[in-house]
Amino acid sequence: MIGVYAGLVDKFPMGSLMNRSVRMRTGQCHVHRYIPMLMEWILAGEIDPSFVITHRMALEEAPRAYRMFRDKQDDCETVVLTP
């Protein structure tokens, strides 16, 4: 798992992982270290991160966008809100 520590995790299937002999490693993502380099690549058109965006919605639709994401509706993974 790559990301930022989110505190306690409830209802995590640790027993299921152990029964399957799954190895899990975690670590902090060094965001501040990589952002300048990634931004250069994005601005130069060398990489296109837009593939992770599944929905674009107006800012006024934020409550509906949140519910859609929370409830896993319409294959919602990432929403970009625009003014």
Rosetta silent file (secondary structure, phi, psi, omega in degrees, C-alpha in Angstrom):
SEQUENCE: MIGVYAGLVDKFPMGSLMNRSVRMRTGQCHVHRYIPMLMEWILAGEIDPSFVITHRMALEEAPRAYRMFRDKQDDCETVVLTP
SCORE:     score description
SCORE:     0.000 S_00000001
   1 L     0.000  125.825  177.281    0.000    0.000    0.000 S_00000001
   2 E  -110.386  135.607  178.401    1.427    3.330   -1.002 S_00000001
   3 E   158.679 -152.708 -177.445    0.008    6.464    0.491 S_00000001
   4 L  -114.067  138.391 -178.867   -0.375    8.426    3.663 S_00000001
   5 L   -57.322  129.298 -174.855   -1.029    6.883    7.059 S_00000001
   6 L  -112.032   12.255  179.463   -4.743    7.128    7.789 S_00000001
   7 L    90.517 -155.326 -178.071   -4.905    6.008   11.416 S_00000001
   8 L   -70.163  142.864  177.800   -6.661    2.909   12.658 S_00000001
   9 L  -112.052  123.969 -178.301   -8.204    0.564   10.115 S_00000001
  10 L   -98.983  146.495  176.155  -11.400   -1.164   11.144 S_00000001
  11 L    60.927   34.806  177.494  -12.649   -4.487    9.748 S_00000001
  12 L   -81.995  129.964 -172.726   -9.380   -5.276    7.982 S_00000001
  13 L   -79.486   63.691 -177.190   -9.334   -8.979    6.951 S_00000001
  14 H   -61.004  -40.554  179.573   -6.019   -9.885    8.608 S_00000001
  15 H   -61.132  -41.144  178.802   -7.045  -13.528    9.077 S_00000001
  16 H   -62.811  -41.074  177.293   -7.835  -13.860    5.379 S_00000001
  17 H   -63.528  -43.647 -178.888   -4.414  -12.473    4.478 S_00000001
  18 H   -64.723  -42.369 -179.944   -2.705  -14.861    6.877 S_00000001
  19 H   -63.189  -27.991 -179.624   -4.628  -17.904    5.559 S_00000001
  20 L   -96.289    2.114 -177.807   -3.528  -17.069    2.028 S_00000001
  21 L    55.696   42.135  178.794    0.086  -16.335    3.062 S_00000001
  22 L   -83.024  132.736  176.642   -0.197  -12.850    1.600 S_00000001
  23 L   -99.785  129.716 -179.522    2.758  -10.582    2.263 S_00000001
  24 L  -123.888  132.068  176.573    1.930   -6.917    2.652 S_00000001
  25 L  -120.151  147.319  179.760    4.401   -4.084    2.779 S_00000001
  26 L  -131.570  166.842  176.399    3.615   -0.486    3.542 S_00000001
  27 E   178.157  156.173  177.474    5.445    2.797    3.471 S_00000001
  28 E   -71.731  145.202  174.815    5.017    6.511    3.210 S_00000001
  29 L   -90.207  126.372 -177.415    4.904    8.024   -0.255 S_00000001
  30 L   -83.540   68.110 -172.940    7.549   10.745   -0.560 S_00000001
  31 H   -57.901  -49.474 -175.965    5.183   13.136   -2.316 S_00000001
  32 H   -63.146  -27.315  178.897    7.158   16.322   -1.754 S_00000001
  33 H   -70.896  -38.556 -171.895   10.276   14.707   -3.180 S_00000001
  34 H   -98.286  -18.928 -176.045    8.650   13.671   -6.480 S_00000001
  35 H   -55.833  -48.438 -179.102    6.073   16.406   -7.187 S_00000001
  36 H   -58.071  -43.824 -179.581    8.485   18.879   -8.880 S_00000001
  37 H   -65.809  -44.523  179.724    9.840   16.208  -11.232 S_00000001
  38 H   -64.204  -39.753  178.622    6.376   14.824  -12.016 S_00000001
  39 H   -62.979  -39.441  176.571    4.978   18.305  -12.676 S_00000001
  40 H   -60.157  -46.184 -179.334    7.779   18.965  -15.175 S_00000001
  41 H   -63.986  -40.500  179.074    6.967   15.736  -17.018 S_00000001
  42 H   -64.836  -48.682 -178.611    3.238   16.517  -17.041 S_00000001
  43 H   -64.398  -30.394  178.477    3.745   20.080  -18.301 S_00000001
  44 L   -81.890   -5.316  179.889    6.150   18.820  -20.992 S_00000001
  45 L    77.518   15.280 -179.673    3.545   16.275  -22.120 S_00000001
  46 L   -77.197  -29.987  174.891    5.838   13.343  -21.307 S_00000001
  47 L  -134.435  151.666 -179.446    3.239   11.721  -19.056 S_00000001
  48 L  -126.771  102.875 -177.616   -0.539   12.074  -18.921 S_00000001
  49 H   -81.164    2.226 -173.802   -2.079   11.382  -15.495 S_00000001
  50 H   -67.891  -12.346 -179.564   -5.646   11.998  -16.711 S_00000001
  51 H   -64.304  -17.956 -179.892   -6.296    8.259  -17.093 S_00000001
  52 H   -83.813  -10.831 -178.579   -7.069    8.106  -13.366 S_00000001
  53 L   -84.695  119.974  179.105   -9.957   10.588  -13.713 S_00000001
  54 L  -101.477  -22.680 -177.449  -13.252    8.785  -14.102 S_00000001
  55 E  -143.949  142.807  171.745  -15.635   11.724  -13.619 S_00000001
  56 E  -123.371  128.207 -176.374  -15.611   15.508  -14.099 S_00000001
  57 E  -141.321  157.525  176.510  -18.344   17.463  -12.368 S_00000001
  58 E   -69.677  151.221 -179.385  -19.217   21.052  -11.475 S_00000001
  59 H   -55.692  -35.127  179.435  -18.297   22.235   -8.000 S_00000001
  60 H   -62.871  -21.097 -178.727  -22.005   22.590   -7.199 S_00000001
  61 H   -92.608   11.091 -177.114  -22.327   18.836   -7.694 S_00000001
  62 H   -54.492  -44.487  178.793  -19.724   18.030   -5.026 S_00000001
  63 H   -59.499  -42.954  178.928  -22.212   16.438   -2.602 S_00000001
  64 H   -67.010  -37.965  178.607  -23.510   14.137   -5.358 S_00000001
  65 H   -63.628  -41.656  179.327  -19.952   13.394   -6.490 S_00000001
  66 H   -63.094  -45.201  179.510  -18.972   12.434   -2.954 S_00000001
  67 H   -61.564  -40.529  179.616  -21.963   10.099   -2.599 S_00000001
  68 H   -61.618  -44.157  178.876  -21.168    8.532   -5.965 S_00000001
  69 H   -66.514  -48.665 -177.932  -17.562    7.908   -4.881 S_00000001
  70 H   -59.087  -42.606 -175.639  -18.526    6.698   -1.393 S_00000001
  71 L   -90.111    5.297  177.403  -21.188    4.319   -2.686 S_00000001
  72 L    55.839   44.955  179.687  -19.010    3.038   -5.578 S_00000001
  73 L   -93.217  149.037  173.269  -21.610    4.014   -8.174 S_00000001
  74 L    55.275   33.888 -179.536  -20.972    4.316  -11.924 S_00000001
  75 L    53.512   35.600 -177.606  -17.405    2.930  -11.518 S_00000001
  76 L   -73.538  122.500  178.125  -16.418    6.185   -9.822 S_00000001
  77 L  -118.357  -46.627 -178.064  -12.740    6.244   -8.797 S_00000001
  78 L  -140.839  130.118  179.269  -11.615    9.869   -9.121 S_00000001
  79 E  -115.527  133.171  171.961  -13.696   13.013   -9.514 S_00000001
  80 E  -106.885  123.347  179.336  -12.339   16.365  -10.668 S_00000001
  81 E   -97.083  132.841 -179.462  -14.525   19.282   -9.583 S_00000001
  82 E  -120.089  147.806 -178.854  -14.501   22.398  -11.765 S_00000001
  83 L   -67.127    0.000    0.000  -15.870   25.867  -10.970 S_00000001
